[in-house]
Amino acid sequence: MAETAAAIDRACVEGYQAIVLVAPPKALAHLRSAISASVRAAVIGELDKDLTGMPVDDIARHLAV
């Protein structure tokens, strides 16, 4: 999870200002504790679902705002 948190942190440094975290519930809990304060400030939403293995159209429906 530390590698994922570091990658998200780099994205913030590179200019991402709004981040939505999507991960299975347990992974999302671990990710929340691993991200930096600057990433936490950029998080505008979370979805605690496992979307792996889902067709792209189904993923798009889950992420539609």
HTML snippet that shows the backbone in 3Dmol.js (N, CA, C, O; Angstrom):
<script src="https://3Dmol.org/build/3Dmol-min.js"></script>
<div id="view" style="width:600px;height:400px;position:relative"></div>
<script>
const pdb = `
ATOM      1  N   MET A   1       0.820  -1.193   0.000  1.00  0.00           N
ATOM      2  CA  MET A   1       0.000   0.000   0.000  1.00  0.00           C
ATOM      3  C   MET A   1       0.865   1.258   0.000  1.00  0.00           C
ATOM      4  O   MET A   1       0.455   2.308  -0.495  1.00  0.00           O
ATOM      5  N   ALA A   2       2.066   1.136   0.563  1.00  0.00           N
ATOM      6  CA  ALA A   2       2.964   2.294   0.618  1.00  0.00           C
ATOM      7  C   ALA A   2       3.334   2.763  -0.792  1.00  0.00           C
ATOM      8  O   ALA A   2       3.444   3.964  -1.038  1.00  0.00           O
ATOM      9  N   GLU A   3       3.527   1.819  -1.714  1.00  0.00           N
ATOM     10  CA  GLU A   3       3.857   2.192  -3.089  1.00  0.00           C
ATOM     11  C   GLU A   3       2.706   2.940  -3.747  1.00  0.00           C
ATOM     12  O   GLU A   3       2.922   3.921  -4.458  1.00  0.00           O
ATOM     13  N   THR A   4       1.497   2.482  -3.513  1.00  0.00           N
ATOM     14  CA  THR A   4       0.320   3.145  -4.080  1.00  0.00           C
ATOM     15  C   THR A   4       0.168   4.541  -3.498  1.00  0.00           C
ATOM     16  O   THR A   4      -0.097   5.497  -4.227  1.00  0.00           O
ATOM     17  N   ALA A   5       0.334   4.662  -2.186  1.00  0.00           N
ATOM     18  CA  ALA A   5       0.241   5.968  -1.539  1.00  0.00           C
ATOM     19  C   ALA A   5       1.305   6.917  -2.081  1.00  0.00           C
ATOM     20  O   ALA A   5       1.035   8.099  -2.293  1.00  0.00           O
ATOM     21  N   ALA A   6       2.516   6.403  -2.306  1.00  0.00           N
ATOM     22  CA  ALA A   6       3.594   7.240  -2.847  1.00  0.00           C
ATOM     23  C   ALA A   6       3.276   7.691  -4.271  1.00  0.00           C
ATOM     24  O   ALA A   6       3.565   8.829  -4.639  1.00  0.00           O
ATOM     25  N   ALA A   7       2.689   6.811  -5.067  1.00  0.00           N
ATOM     26  CA  ALA A   7       2.315   7.173  -6.441  1.00  0.00           C
ATOM     27  C   ALA A   7       1.238   8.255  -6.446  1.00  0.00           C
ATOM     28  O   ALA A   7       1.280   9.175  -7.263  1.00  0.00           O
ATOM     29  N   ILE A   8       0.287   8.145  -5.545  1.00  0.00           N
ATOM     30  CA  ILE A   8      -0.768   9.161  -5.450  1.00  0.00           C
ATOM     31  C   ILE A   8      -0.167  10.479  -4.983  1.00  0.00           C
ATOM     32  O   ILE A   8      -0.555  11.544  -5.463  1.00  0.00           O
ATOM     33  N   ASP A   9       0.766  10.413  -4.061  1.00  0.00           N
ATOM     34  CA  ASP A   9       1.439  11.624  -3.578  1.00  0.00           C
ATOM     35  C   ASP A   9       2.187  12.311  -4.723  1.00  0.00           C
ATOM     36  O   ASP A   9       2.143  13.535  -4.850  1.00  0.00           O
ATOM     37  N   ARG A  10       2.871  11.527  -5.553  1.00  0.00           N
ATOM     38  CA  ARG A  10       3.575  12.106  -6.709  1.00  0.00           C
ATOM     39  C   ARG A  10       2.582  12.788  -7.654  1.00  0.00           C
ATOM     40  O   ARG A  10       2.877  13.847  -8.208  1.00  0.00           O
ATOM     41  N   ALA A  11       1.423  12.187  -7.834  1.00  0.00           N
ATOM     42  CA  ALA A  11       0.399  12.786  -8.703  1.00  0.00           C
ATOM     43  C   ALA A  11      -0.010  14.154  -8.162  1.00  0.00           C
ATOM     44  O   ALA A  11      -0.209  15.091  -8.935  1.00  0.00           O
ATOM     45  N   CYS A  12      -0.137  14.273  -6.852  1.00  0.00           N
ATOM     46  CA  CYS A  12      -0.487  15.570  -6.249  1.00  0.00           C
ATOM     47  C   CYS A  12       0.621  16.584  -6.492  1.00  0.00           C
ATOM     48  O   CYS A  12       0.354  17.740  -6.820  1.00  0.00           O
ATOM     49  N   VAL A  13       1.851  16.152  -6.330  1.00  0.00           N
ATOM     50  CA  VAL A  13       2.989  17.044  -6.548  1.00  0.00           C
ATOM     51  C   VAL A  13       3.026  17.498  -8.005  1.00  0.00           C
ATOM     52  O   VAL A  13       3.395  18.636  -8.296  1.00  0.00           O
ATOM     53  N   GLU A  14       2.642  16.606  -8.919  1.00  0.00           N
ATOM     54  CA  GLU A  14       2.679  16.922 -10.347  1.00  0.00           C
ATOM     55  C   GLU A  14       1.474  17.739 -10.805  1.00  0.00           C
ATOM     56  O   GLU A  14       1.378  18.078 -11.984  1.00  0.00           O
ATOM     57  N   GLY A  15       0.561  18.059  -9.903  1.00  0.00           N
ATOM     58  CA  GLY A  15      -0.505  18.971 -10.266  1.00  0.00           C
ATOM     59  C   GLY A  15      -1.935  18.475 -10.133  1.00  0.00           C
ATOM     60  O   GLY A  15      -2.867  19.253 -10.335  1.00  0.00           O
ATOM     61  N   TYR A  16      -2.140  17.204  -9.799  1.00  0.00           N
ATOM     62  CA  TYR A  16      -3.511  16.745  -9.575  1.00  0.00           C
ATOM     63  C   TYR A  16      -4.064  17.459  -8.343  1.00  0.00           C
ATOM     64  O   TYR A  16      -3.452  17.436  -7.275  1.00  0.00           O
ATOM     65  N   GLN A  17      -5.209  18.084  -8.499  1.00  0.00           N
ATOM     66  CA  GLN A  17      -5.776  18.848  -7.396  1.00  0.00           C
ATOM     67  C   GLN A  17      -7.003  18.187  -6.782  1.00  0.00           C
ATOM     68  O   GLN A  17      -7.425  18.550  -5.685  1.00  0.00           O
ATOM     69  N   ALA A  18      -7.569  17.223  -7.485  1.00  0.00           N
ATOM     70  CA  ALA A  18      -8.760  16.525  -6.992  1.00  0.00           C
ATOM     71  C   ALA A  18      -8.579  15.038  -7.254  1.00  0.00           C
ATOM     72  O   ALA A  18      -8.301  14.628  -8.381  1.00  0.00           O
ATOM     73  N   ILE A  19      -8.738  14.241  -6.218  1.00  0.00           N
ATOM     74  CA  ILE A  19      -8.519  12.797  -6.316  1.00  0.00           C
ATOM     75  C   ILE A  19      -9.723  12.070  -5.739  1.00  0.00           C
ATOM     76  O   ILE A  19     -10.259  12.451  -4.698  1.00  0.00           O
ATOM     77  N   VAL A  20     -10.137  11.018  -6.434  1.00  0.00           N
ATOM     78  CA  VAL A  20     -11.171  10.117  -5.933  1.00  0.00           C
ATOM     79  C   VAL A  20     -10.503   8.768  -5.714  1.00  0.00           C
ATOM     80  O   VAL A  20      -9.927   8.195  -6.639  1.00  0.00           O
ATOM     81  N   LEU A  21     -10.579   8.269  -4.500  1.00  0.00           N
ATOM     82  CA  LEU A  21      -9.995   6.979  -4.171  1.00  0.00           C
ATOM     83  C   LEU A  21     -11.031   5.890  -4.399  1.00  0.00           C
ATOM     84  O   LEU A  21     -12.153   5.984  -3.902  1.00  0.00           O
ATOM     85  N   VAL A  22     -10.663   4.861  -5.144  1.00  0.00           N
ATOM     86  CA  VAL A  22     -11.540   3.727  -5.406  1.00  0.00           C
ATOM     87  C   VAL A  22     -10.764   2.462  -5.108  1.00  0.00           C
ATOM     88  O   VAL A  22      -9.726   2.205  -5.719  1.00  0.00           O
ATOM     89  N   ALA A  23     -11.263   1.671  -4.172  1.00  0.00           N
ATOM     90  CA  ALA A  23     -10.588   0.434  -3.784  1.00  0.00           C
ATOM     91  C   ALA A  23     -11.569  -0.423  -2.990  1.00  0.00           C
ATOM     92  O   ALA A  23     -12.557   0.085  -2.459  1.00  0.00           O
ATOM     93  N   PRO A  24     -11.296  -1.720  -2.913  1.00  0.00           N
ATOM     94  CA  PRO A  24     -12.118  -2.559  -2.034  1.00  0.00           C
ATOM     95  C   PRO A  24     -12.061  -2.017  -0.609  1.00  0.00           C
ATOM     96  O   PRO A  24     -11.086  -1.364  -0.236  1.00  0.00           O
ATOM     97  N   PRO A  25     -13.088  -2.277   0.185  1.00  0.00           N
ATOM     98  CA  PRO A  25     -13.171  -1.680   1.531  1.00  0.00           C
ATOM     99  C   PRO A  25     -11.905  -1.806   2.388  1.00  0.00           C
ATOM    100  O   PRO A  25     -11.439  -0.807   2.937  1.00  0.00           O
ATOM    101  N   LYS A  26     -11.347  -3.005   2.511  1.00  0.00           N
ATOM    102  CA  LYS A  26     -10.157  -3.169   3.363  1.00  0.00           C
ATOM    103  C   LYS A  26      -8.960  -2.422   2.795  1.00  0.00           C
ATOM    104  O   LYS A  26      -8.197  -1.807   3.539  1.00  0.00           O
ATOM    105  N   ALA A  27      -8.797  -2.474   1.484  1.00  0.00           N
ATOM    106  CA  ALA A  27      -7.683  -1.762   0.855  1.00  0.00           C
ATOM    107  C   ALA A  27      -7.847  -0.258   1.013  1.00  0.00           C
ATOM    108  O   ALA A  27      -6.867   0.452   1.239  1.00  0.00           O
ATOM    109  N   LEU A  28      -9.072   0.231   0.897  1.00  0.00           N
ATOM    110  CA  LEU A  28      -9.319   1.660   1.057  1.00  0.00           C
ATOM    111  C   LEU A  28      -8.971   2.108   2.478  1.00  0.00           C
ATOM    112  O   LEU A  28      -8.413   3.188   2.670  1.00  0.00           O
ATOM    113  N   ALA A  29      -9.295   1.292   3.456  1.00  0.00           N
ATOM    114  CA  ALA A  29      -8.943   1.622   4.845  1.00  0.00           C
ATOM    115  C   ALA A  29      -7.428   1.726   5.006  1.00  0.00           C
ATOM    116  O   ALA A  29      -6.934   2.652   5.650  1.00  0.00           O
ATOM    117  N   HIS A  30      -6.692   0.780   4.424  1.00  0.00           N
ATOM    118  CA  HIS A  30      -5.223   0.823   4.502  1.00  0.00           C
ATOM    119  C   HIS A  30      -4.681   2.029   3.745  1.00  0.00           C
ATOM    120  O   HIS A  30      -3.736   2.677   4.193  1.00  0.00           O
ATOM    121  N   LEU A  31      -5.278   2.324   2.605  1.00  0.00           N
ATOM    122  CA  LEU A  31      -4.820   3.453   1.803  1.00  0.00           C
ATOM    123  C   LEU A  31      -5.040   4.766   2.548  1.00  0.00           C
ATOM    124  O   LEU A  31      -4.179   5.646   2.531  1.00  0.00           O
ATOM    125  N   ARG A  32      -6.180   4.897   3.195  1.00  0.00           N
ATOM    126  CA  ARG A  32      -6.447   6.117   3.974  1.00  0.00           C
ATOM    127  C   ARG A  32      -5.358   6.372   5.001  1.00  0.00           C
ATOM    128  O   ARG A  32      -4.945   7.514   5.203  1.00  0.00           O
ATOM    129  N   SER A  33      -4.897   5.319   5.645  1.00  0.00           N
ATOM    130  CA  SER A  33      -3.880   5.507   6.686  1.00  0.00           C
ATOM    131  C   SER A  33      -2.489   5.729   6.095  1.00  0.00           C
ATOM    132  O   SER A  33      -1.592   6.205   6.790  1.00  0.00           O
ATOM    133  N   ALA A  34      -2.303   5.390   4.824  1.00  0.00           N
ATOM    134  CA  ALA A  34      -0.977   5.501   4.201  1.00  0.00           C
ATOM    135  C   ALA A  34      -0.762   6.806   3.433  1.00  0.00           C
ATOM    136  O   ALA A  34       0.381   7.175   3.167  1.00  0.00           O
ATOM    137  N   ILE A  35      -1.833   7.507   3.074  1.00  0.00           N
ATOM    138  CA  ILE A  35      -1.665   8.715   2.257  1.00  0.00           C
ATOM    139  C   ILE A  35      -1.215   9.900   3.119  1.00  0.00           C
ATOM    140  O   ILE A  35      -1.463   9.954   4.324  1.00  0.00           O
ATOM    141  N   SER A  36      -0.563  10.819   2.472  1.00  0.00           N
ATOM    142  CA  SER A  36      -0.052  12.001   3.164  1.00  0.00           C
ATOM    143  C   SER A  36      -1.170  13.024   3.401  1.00  0.00           C
ATOM    144  O   SER A  36      -2.266  12.907   2.852  1.00  0.00           O
ATOM    145  N   ALA A  37      -0.873  14.010   4.216  1.00  0.00           N
ATOM    146  CA  ALA A  37      -1.844  15.063   4.503  1.00  0.00           C
ATOM    147  C   ALA A  37      -2.205  15.848   3.242  1.00  0.00           C
ATOM    148  O   ALA A  37      -3.353  16.261   3.079  1.00  0.00           O
ATOM    149  N   SER A  38      -1.236  16.055   2.354  1.00  0.00           N
ATOM    150  CA  SER A  38      -1.535  16.798   1.127  1.00  0.00           C
ATOM    151  C   SER A  38      -2.465  16.007   0.209  1.00  0.00           C
ATOM    152  O   SER A  38      -3.311  16.587  -0.472  1.00  0.00           O
ATOM    153  N   VAL A  39      -2.309  14.703   0.192  1.00  0.00           N
ATOM    154  CA  VAL A  39      -3.226  13.871  -0.595  1.00  0.00           C
ATOM    155  C   VAL A  39      -4.607  13.904   0.048  1.00  0.00           C
ATOM    156  O   VAL A  39      -5.611  14.057  -0.648  1.00  0.00           O
ATOM    157  N   ARG A  40      -4.666  13.762   1.365  1.00  0.00           N
ATOM    158  CA  ARG A  40      -5.962  13.816   2.063  1.00  0.00           C
ATOM    159  C   ARG A  40      -6.710  15.095   1.725  1.00  0.00           C
ATOM    160  O   ARG A  40      -7.930  15.085   1.564  1.00  0.00           O
ATOM    161  N   ALA A  41      -5.980  16.187   1.619  1.00  0.00           N
ATOM    162  CA  ALA A  41      -6.604  17.471   1.293  1.00  0.00           C
ATOM    163  C   ALA A  41      -7.148  17.488  -0.130  1.00  0.00           C
ATOM    164  O   ALA A  41      -8.093  18.221  -0.424  1.00  0.00           O
ATOM    165  N   ALA A  42      -6.559  16.688  -1.017  1.00  0.00           N
ATOM    166  CA  ALA A  42      -6.987  16.653  -2.416  1.00  0.00           C
ATOM    167  C   ALA A  42      -8.103  15.637  -2.678  1.00  0.00           C
ATOM    168  O   ALA A  42      -8.718  15.654  -3.744  1.00  0.00           O
ATOM    169  N   VAL A  43      -8.364  14.756  -1.713  1.00  0.00           N
ATOM    170  CA  VAL A  43      -9.395  13.725  -1.898  1.00  0.00           C
ATOM    171  C   VAL A  43     -10.776  14.379  -1.857  1.00  0.00           C
ATOM    172  O   VAL A  43     -11.162  14.996  -0.864  1.00  0.00           O
ATOM    173  N   ILE A  44     -11.508  14.226  -2.961  1.00  0.00           N
ATOM    174  CA  ILE A  44     -12.856  14.798  -3.043  1.00  0.00           C
ATOM    175  C   ILE A  44     -13.936  13.726  -2.983  1.00  0.00           C
ATOM    176  O   ILE A  44     -15.125  14.041  -2.944  1.00  0.00           O
ATOM    177  N   GLY A  45     -13.524  12.459  -2.976  1.00  0.00           N
ATOM    178  CA  GLY A  45     -14.496  11.388  -2.898  1.00  0.00           C
ATOM    179  C   GLY A  45     -13.828  10.042  -2.729  1.00  0.00           C
ATOM    180  O   GLY A  45     -12.637   9.878  -2.996  1.00  0.00           O
ATOM    181  N   GLU A  46     -14.615   9.084  -2.281  1.00  0.00           N
ATOM    182  CA  GLU A  46     -14.134   7.714  -2.105  1.00  0.00           C
ATOM    183  C   GLU A  46     -15.244   6.752  -2.517  1.00  0.00           C
ATOM    184  O   GLU A  46     -16.429   7.037  -2.347  1.00  0.00           O
ATOM    185  N   LEU A  47     -14.835   5.608  -3.060  1.00  0.00           N
ATOM    186  CA  LEU A  47     -15.777   4.553  -3.402  1.00  0.00           C
ATOM    187  C   LEU A  47     -15.170   3.251  -2.916  1.00  0.00           C
ATOM    188  O   LEU A  47     -14.120   2.828  -3.399  1.00  0.00           O
ATOM    189  N   ASP A  48     -15.838   2.614  -1.953  1.00  0.00           N
ATOM    190  CA  ASP A  48     -15.311   1.373  -1.380  1.00  0.00           C
ATOM    191  C   ASP A  48     -15.927   0.157  -2.090  1.00  0.00           C
ATOM    192  O   ASP A  48     -16.763  -0.563  -1.545  1.00  0.00           O
ATOM    193  N   LYS A  49     -15.471  -0.028  -3.321  1.00  0.00           N
ATOM    194  CA  LYS A  49     -15.932  -1.151  -4.138  1.00  0.00           C
ATOM    195  C   LYS A  49     -14.754  -1.768  -4.863  1.00  0.00           C
ATOM    196  O   LYS A  49     -13.793  -1.085  -5.218  1.00  0.00           O
ATOM    197  N   ASP A  50     -14.844  -3.079  -5.077  1.00  0.00           N
ATOM    198  CA  ASP A  50     -13.843  -3.781  -5.870  1.00  0.00           C
ATOM    199  C   ASP A  50     -14.317  -3.791  -7.318  1.00  0.00           C
ATOM    200  O   ASP A  50     -15.237  -4.529  -7.671  1.00  0.00           O
ATOM    201  N   LEU A  51     -13.695  -2.982  -8.143  1.00  0.00           N
ATOM    202  CA  LEU A  51     -14.097  -2.866  -9.547  1.00  0.00           C
ATOM    203  C   LEU A  51     -13.197  -3.682 -10.471  1.00  0.00           C
ATOM    204  O   LEU A  51     -13.367  -3.643 -11.689  1.00  0.00           O
ATOM    205  N   THR A  52     -12.241  -4.421  -9.902  1.00  0.00           N
ATOM    206  CA  THR A  52     -11.357  -5.227 -10.738  1.00  0.00           C
ATOM    207  C   THR A  52     -12.155  -6.342 -11.402  1.00  0.00           C
ATOM    208  O   THR A  52     -13.032  -6.950 -10.788  1.00  0.00           O
ATOM    209  N   GLY A  53     -11.841  -6.592 -12.637  1.00  0.00           N
ATOM    210  CA  GLY A  53     -12.514  -7.652 -13.371  1.00  0.00           C
ATOM    211  C   GLY A  53     -13.864  -7.263 -13.932  1.00  0.00           C
ATOM    212  O   GLY A  53     -14.519  -8.069 -14.593  1.00  0.00           O
ATOM    213  N   MET A  54     -14.284  -6.044 -13.679  1.00  0.00           N
ATOM    214  CA  MET A  54     -15.569  -5.561 -14.171  1.00  0.00           C
ATOM    215  C   MET A  54     -15.408  -5.009 -15.584  1.00  0.00           C
ATOM    216  O   MET A  54     -14.367  -4.429 -15.893  1.00  0.00           O
ATOM    217  N   PRO A  55     -16.401  -5.171 -16.446  1.00  0.00           N
ATOM    218  CA  PRO A  55     -16.328  -4.542 -17.773  1.00  0.00           C
ATOM    219  C   PRO A  55     -16.265  -3.013 -17.639  1.00  0.00           C
ATOM    220  O   PRO A  55     -16.817  -2.438 -16.700  1.00  0.00           O
ATOM    221  N   VAL A  56     -15.596  -2.383 -18.574  1.00  0.00           N
ATOM    222  CA  VAL A  56     -15.392  -0.931 -18.534  1.00  0.00           C
ATOM    223  C   VAL A  56     -16.726  -0.184 -18.429  1.00  0.00           C
ATOM    224  O   VAL A  56     -16.819   0.799 -17.694  1.00  0.00           O
ATOM    225  N   ASP A  57     -17.741  -0.626 -19.139  1.00  0.00           N
ATOM    226  CA  ASP A  57     -19.045   0.047 -19.070  1.00  0.00           C
ATOM    227  C   ASP A  57     -19.621   0.017 -17.663  1.00  0.00           C
ATOM    228  O   ASP A  57     -20.212   0.998 -17.212  1.00  0.00           O
ATOM    229  N   ASP A  58     -19.452  -1.107 -16.966  1.00  0.00           N
ATOM    230  CA  ASP A  58     -19.939  -1.198 -15.583  1.00  0.00           C
ATOM    231  C   ASP A  58     -19.150  -0.270 -14.668  1.00  0.00           C
ATOM    232  O   ASP A  58     -19.721   0.373 -13.787  1.00  0.00           O
ATOM    233  N   ILE A  59     -17.841  -0.202 -14.876  1.00  0.00           N
ATOM    234  CA  ILE A  59     -17.007   0.694 -14.062  1.00  0.00           C
ATOM    235  C   ILE A  59     -17.448   2.139 -14.279  1.00  0.00           C
ATOM    236  O   ILE A  59     -17.553   2.910 -13.325  1.00  0.00           O
ATOM    237  N   ALA A  60     -17.702   2.500 -15.521  1.00  0.00           N
ATOM    238  CA  ALA A  60     -18.133   3.859 -15.829  1.00  0.00           C
ATOM    239  C   ALA A  60     -19.439   4.191 -15.100  1.00  0.00           C
ATOM    240  O   ALA A  60     -19.615   5.313 -14.627  1.00  0.00           O
ATOM    241  N   ARG A  61     -20.336   3.238 -15.011  1.00  0.00           N
ATOM    242  CA  ARG A  61     -21.604   3.489 -14.289  1.00  0.00           C
ATOM    243  C   ARG A  61     -21.354   3.722 -12.803  1.00  0.00           C
ATOM    244  O   ARG A  61     -22.002   4.572 -12.192  1.00  0.00           O
ATOM    245  N   HIS A  62     -20.427   2.980 -12.221  1.00  0.00           N
ATOM    246  CA  HIS A  62     -20.121   3.151 -10.798  1.00  0.00           C
ATOM    247  C   HIS A  62     -19.472   4.500 -10.528  1.00  0.00           C
ATOM    248  O   HIS A  62     -19.647   5.073  -9.452  1.00  0.00           O
ATOM    249  N   LEU A  63     -18.724   5.009 -11.502  1.00  0.00           N
ATOM    250  CA  LEU A  63     -17.991   6.257 -11.300  1.00  0.00           C
ATOM    251  C   LEU A  63     -18.720   7.481 -11.800  1.00  0.00           C
ATOM    252  O   LEU A  63     -18.252   8.600 -11.588  1.00  0.00           O
ATOM    253  N   ALA A  64     -19.861   7.305 -12.464  1.00  0.00           N
ATOM    254  CA  ALA A  64     -20.606   8.446 -13.003  1.00  0.00           C
ATOM    255  C   ALA A  64     -21.041   9.359 -11.864  1.00  0.00           C
ATOM    256  O   ALA A  64     -21.501   8.915 -10.812  1.00  0.00           O
ATOM    257  N   VAL A  65     -20.878  10.638 -12.117  1.00  0.00           N
ATOM    258  CA  VAL A  65     -21.237  11.620 -11.092  1.00  0.00           C
ATOM    259  C   VAL A  65     -22.533  12.292 -11.474  1.00  0.00           C
ATOM    260  O   VAL A  65     -23.018  13.158 -10.745  1.00  0.00           O
TER     261      VAL A  65
END
`;
const viewer = $3Dmol.createViewer("view");
viewer.addModel(pdb, "pdb");
viewer.setStyle({}, {cartoon: {color: "spectrum"}});
viewer.zoomTo();
viewer.render();
</script>
